[in-house]
Each structure stands twice: as structure tokens, then as C-alpha cells.
Amino acid sequence: MTQGNGTRDRGVLADVPASGPGGHAVVVGGGLAGVTTALALADAGMRVTLLEGRPRLGGLAFSFQRGDLTVDNGQHVFLRCCTAYRWFLDRIGGAALAPVQERLDVPVVDLDRAEGNRLGRLRRDALPVPLHLGRSLAAYPHLSLAERASVGRAALALKGLDPADPALDGQDFGSWLAAHGQSARAVEALWDLVGVATLNAVAGDASLGLAAMVFKTGLLSDPGAADIGWARVPLGELHDRLARKALDSAGVRTEVRTRVTSVSVNENGGWSVQVPGETLEADAVVLAVPQREAHDLLPEGALDAPEDLLRIGTAPILNIHVVYDRKVLATPFLTALGTPVQWVFDRTEASGLKEGQYLALSQSTAQNEIDEPVAVLRERYLPELERLLPRTRGAEVKDFFVTRERAATFAPAPGVGRLRPGARTKAPGLYLAGAWTATGWPATMESAVRSGVGAAAAALGALGRSRGLLPDFFEEAA
Ligand SMILES: Cc1cc2nc3c(=O)[nH]c(=O)nc-3n(C[C@H](O)[C@H](O)[C@H](O)COP(=O)(O)OP(=O)(O)OC[C@H]3O[C@@H](n4cnc5c(N)ncnc54)[C@H](O)[C@@H]3O)c2cc1C
């Protein structure tokens, strides 16, 4: 069955000759890294085939139907400083569907107060860095005066770190924060509030290099860098439907439900890519699949230490979805302290819900809860929501369900940096992409897109082709 111009389901793979004037590239994996690679190669004039095992594009950032509700597998946000993902949105014609807030504004509710819930806000103003956060920090009610001053000093020290310094990769962020005078409360109420959501690890479990990357780029590079963006439509609308449309118009042949089983050098020195029942010949192959799958597909000798890929751990994210019969949350999102609830997002409009309100709780570092039965989570979280959002107390819960992503991100543990390979392998014509490769970023949509552009640049360079149309944000992988 053909879907759109060039997008097909498995079963009707066309004969794809290996060489042509532009050369033929096969991209394996239709997550954001693979879609980006395919677009970048096609934009540079190559003939491209994109192969995805599942029935849809988008990889870890997708949507599904639950009755009338369109549900995202997990709430995704990005920051204004995510220039690569924002380029991707532009490239697929989706930027207007995922706008960035005008100015960073995050409501933070503390439930651990004898006098009742207390609201604080993390906001920025128009002043230059680092003063843009000064006023908000000075008024932040969840820290003592001394803690606020100490956070300011630690932020300045962080600004002096080089995230790419290999020595930082081996250290943990928690110890660095403690050495820089950060109390347990400051870690909980500020550093982990941001770090858990962006790194998917608490400070003590996170590489200092990755943490420095996040905090320096997000909070200390440009006043607007941390303004938050999110899709006002289901993720599938962007990462599947619009991505397919862009791929089709770029002339990419996209095959879904097409799992690659092996990749090997053919007798002409090119590549053979095996899918059940067919073989595709290619001049370049990009493996844009998760690290374990990449390990299994890599031919012998392609990496010096392929077993390193298996040492890159994974970390889960749990999303808890609750549909109420009425509006219970007045802001698009908020985050909380003194409760297991982390971030709460209003999903009503994006999901197509016509009556009531649909909230999604995004629970990172969910190692202890990822396998809990729905009934247990319901019993734990509904009362917490009653504490957090008083209007839920009289409201009826129309639906409650969870989505579990056990390998949502790679674990950003100290030492992970030296395990992440660059785009090039030792096998000429074979490249790697994926949020887990050496982009310098944690496992994010930004990292996925950067890796895709980097892999395309490496492939085009090796084929002696112009990289003219490639965006300029990528750092070429070693
Ligand atoms: C619940 C959740 C919340 C998240 N929140 C955020 C967030 O707020 N902000 C943010 O920036 N990031 C977030 N992320 C991370 C982000 O989604 C990922 O980093 C990014 O989507 C990874 O893209 P990728 O292309 O590198 O990999 P993937 O999305 O894993 O894509 C790899 C693709 O390869 C396919 N594949 C595997 N093996 C084969 C094979 N043999 N043949 C063919 N195809 C194959 C897979 O089916 C998959 O589609 C979140 C992730 C999850 C799960």
C-alpha cells in the first residue's frame, strides 16, 4: 500500500538501484535522527531510502488514538536554544504548531508548607545574562535568602566550565553542586527541578559535563535560551504526518513496517541492506536506531569498541494521563515540590478533547514506578493531584491511564560521554545517528536532530558532495 507520494508499507519495496548520479543512501530508523538524516541527504541531491520498522515515523516521540483522544506517548518540550530541533520544525513546516513561550515562565508549587500550597515562579526578564534570571531568583520563595545567593554563585561557577572537557564527563553533578555550597533543598527545589526534566537523572546520577551543557546553554547563554516550546498538536502530526510530507516532497522513498535485519559490504565495495525478502544496495548507510540495535547491526570492525554501545544505559519516563470532567488547571503547565508529581501539562486542546480537561503528568527518573500497576499509580497520584490542584477535589475522573517508556533516554551517568560514538565508523560509507551518539547533548529531540545533520554531513563529505544546504548548527563528529 502506498501512502502519499513515496511512503509505502512493507511488501512493495521497489527495486532501488545502488548508484545514480547522486548516489543512493539508505537510512535505517525513522525517529527524528533518521528523518533528519534523510531530509538532509535528499536536500543535498542524494537519492534516499528511509526504512522504519514500525508502522509510523517519529520513533520515541509519537502519538496514538485512545477512543476520541489523541495521546502522546510522553509530553515533549524543547527550549528556544534547541536550534536544531527548531530548524527541523521549520523544515517540515511545523514551526507554527509548536511555538515557544514569549518569556520563560514556570509556575512551581510547593506542597510541603504548613500554611498551604505556595506558588513560586521561575521567570526571566529582558536583562542580559545572567541578570535575566536575577529578579526571579531573588524572589524565589522555595529557597532561603542564603540559598538564593549561593545558587547565584554556583551558576557563575558553572558558566566557567567547558562541557566538552572530558574530565567533567567522569564527575557527577551532585558532588559538584555540594562542593559549590548547594544545600539538599537547593538541589531539590532548583537544580533537580530543571535537571531531572532535561537529563532524566537526579544530580547525583548525572554527568557533570552533560549537566553543564544543559545549564550553560539553557540558562546562561542567551536571555531567551530557556523559553519553553511545546507542540500544540499531537506529536504524530509533526513527527509522522508532516515529516512524511516533507520526505515525500524531497523525493525520499520512505518504507514503514520495514525492519532491517543486516547490513553488510557487497562485492562492489558498496553496502547491502537486508530487509525480510529483499536486499537494497547503497553507497552510504546511516544507522539511526537505538544503541543496542546499532550494536546488533554493525558489521565487525566498524567500531574499535562496539561493546561500549551496550554499556550506555537507559532510563525510563512514565506519563500518567488523567481526564477530568471539568477544568482543574488554569496554566498550560506547572511543576511541583513536596509531592511525587513532577510536571503537569494541559493536553486538552492537542488531544482533541471536547469537554473537561486532560492532564498529563510527566514523571522522569521513573525507575521505581515504571512497572507499577495502573491501580497502584491511580491510588497514589489522584490524591496528590487533589493536594496540588484544589479544583480536582469535586471533579469526576473520566479516564486514567499510563504510558511507560522504559528506554526513554540514555542514562546520562558520569562516564557516558566516552561511550558515545561520533557519526563516522571505521567502515567507509557507514554512519551512526541517534540522540545517544556524541552530540554533547543529553537524550533529547535536539540531540537526535543534531546527530542526523552530523551523519548526513559526514556521508556527504566522504562522497565528495557539497553540504551547501545543511544548516550550520552541527558540529562535525570526530
Ligand atoms: C516519554 C518521553 C519523554 C521525552 N521527553 C522529551 C522532551 O521533553 N524533550 C526532548 O527533547 N526529548 C524528550 N524525549 C527524548 C526524545 O524523544 C528522544 O531523544 C528522540 O526522539 C530520539 O530520537 P532518535 O531518532 O535518536 O531515536 P528513536 O526515536 O529511538 O528512533 C529510532 C527508530 O529506529 C527504529 N528502528 C530500530 N531498529 C530498527 C531496524 N532494525 N530497522 C528499522 N527501523 C528500526 C525504531 O522503530 C525507531 O523508530 C522523551 C522521550 C520519551 C520516551
The ligand as a MOL file (V3000), in Angstrom:
LIG
                    3D

  0  0  0     0  0            999 V3000
M  V30 BEGIN CTAB
M  V30 COUNTS 53 58 0 0 0
M  V30 BEGIN ATOM
M  V30 1 C 8.2810 9.7260 27.3790 0
M  V30 2 C 9.3810 10.5260 26.7410 0
M  V30 3 C 9.5070 11.8730 27.0300 0
M  V30 4 C 10.5260 12.6230 26.4270 0
M  V30 5 N 10.5710 13.9610 26.6590 0
M  V30 6 C 11.4180 14.7090 25.9210 0
M  V30 7 C 11.3470 16.1240 25.9930 0
M  V30 8 O 10.5260 16.7010 26.7130 0
M  V30 9 N 12.2040 16.8350 25.2270 0
M  V30 10 C 13.1090 16.2480 24.3900 0
M  V30 11 O 13.8420 16.9550 23.6850 0
M  V30 12 N 13.2130 14.8940 24.3230 0
M  V30 13 C 12.3900 14.1220 25.0550 0
M  V30 14 N 12.4480 12.7590 24.9590 0
M  V30 15 C 13.5560 12.1480 24.1890 0
M  V30 16 C 13.3180 12.1660 22.6840 0
M  V30 17 O 12.0390 11.6440 22.3620 0
M  V30 18 C 14.3820 11.2720 22.0290 0
M  V30 19 O 15.6770 11.6490 22.4350 0
M  V30 20 C 14.3570 11.3360 20.4970 0
M  V30 21 O 13.0500 11.2430 19.9840 0
M  V30 22 C 15.2170 10.1760 19.9600 0
M  V30 23 O 15.1960 10.1600 18.5500 0
M  V30 24 P 16.1260 9.1490 17.7540 0
M  V30 25 O 15.7790 9.3020 16.3260 0
M  V30 26 O 17.5280 9.3350 18.1680 0
M  V30 27 O 15.7500 7.6770 18.2610 0
M  V30 28 P 14.3770 6.8730 18.2370 0
M  V30 29 O 13.2550 7.7930 18.4450 0
M  V30 30 O 14.5680 5.7390 19.1900 0
M  V30 31 O 14.2690 6.3000 16.7410 0
M  V30 32 C 14.8820 5.1130 16.3280 0
M  V30 33 C 13.9640 4.4480 15.3100 0
M  V30 34 O 14.6260 3.3200 14.7600 0
M  V30 35 C 13.6480 2.3180 14.5270 0
M  V30 36 N 14.3550 1.0350 14.4030 0
M  V30 37 C 15.0320 0.3570 15.3620 0
M  V30 38 N 15.5860 -0.7540 14.8500 0
M  V30 39 C 15.2620 -0.7700 13.5320 0
M  V30 40 C 15.5620 -1.6630 12.4580 0
M  V30 41 N 16.3070 -2.7510 12.6420 0
M  V30 42 N 15.0610 -1.3820 11.2290 0
M  V30 43 C 14.2990 -0.2790 11.0070 0
M  V30 44 N 13.9980 0.5940 11.9950 0
M  V30 45 C 14.4750 0.3640 13.2420 0
M  V30 46 C 12.7410 2.4170 15.7360 0
M  V30 47 O 11.4890 1.8040 15.4920 0
M  V30 48 C 12.6630 3.9270 15.9150 0
M  V30 49 O 11.5790 4.4860 15.2060 0
M  V30 50 C 11.4670 11.9870 25.5690 0
M  V30 51 C 11.3440 10.6260 25.2970 0
M  V30 52 C 10.3100 9.9040 25.8520 0
M  V30 53 C 10.1710 8.4560 25.5030 0
M  V30 END ATOM
M  V30 BEGIN BOND
M  V30 1 1 1 2
M  V30 2 1 2 3
M  V30 3 2 2 52
M  V30 4 2 3 4
M  V30 5 1 4 5
M  V30 6 1 4 50
M  V30 7 2 5 6
M  V30 8 1 6 7
M  V30 9 1 6 13
M  V30 10 2 7 8
M  V30 11 1 7 9
M  V30 12 1 9 10
M  V30 13 2 10 11
M  V30 14 1 10 12
M  V30 15 2 12 13
M  V30 16 1 13 14
M  V30 17 1 14 15
M  V30 18 1 14 50
M  V30 19 1 15 16
M  V30 20 1 16 17
M  V30 21 1 16 18
M  V30 22 1 18 19
M  V30 23 1 18 20
M  V30 24 1 20 21
M  V30 25 1 20 22
M  V30 26 1 22 23
M  V30 27 1 23 24
M  V30 28 2 24 25
M  V30 29 1 24 26
M  V30 30 1 24 27
M  V30 31 1 27 28
M  V30 32 2 28 29
M  V30 33 1 28 30
M  V30 34 1 28 31
M  V30 35 1 31 32
M  V30 36 1 32 33
M  V30 37 1 33 34
M  V30 38 1 33 48
M  V30 39 1 34 35
M  V30 40 1 35 36
M  V30 41 1 35 46
M  V30 42 1 36 37
M  V30 43 1 36 45
M  V30 44 2 37 38
M  V30 45 1 38 39
M  V30 46 1 39 40
M  V30 47 2 39 45
M  V30 48 1 40 41
M  V30 49 2 40 42
M  V30 50 1 42 43
M  V30 51 2 43 44
M  V30 52 1 44 45
M  V30 53 1 46 47
M  V30 54 1 46 48
M  V30 55 1 48 49
M  V30 56 2 50 51
M  V30 57 1 51 52
M  V30 58 1 52 53
M  V30 END BOND
M  V30 END CTAB
M  END
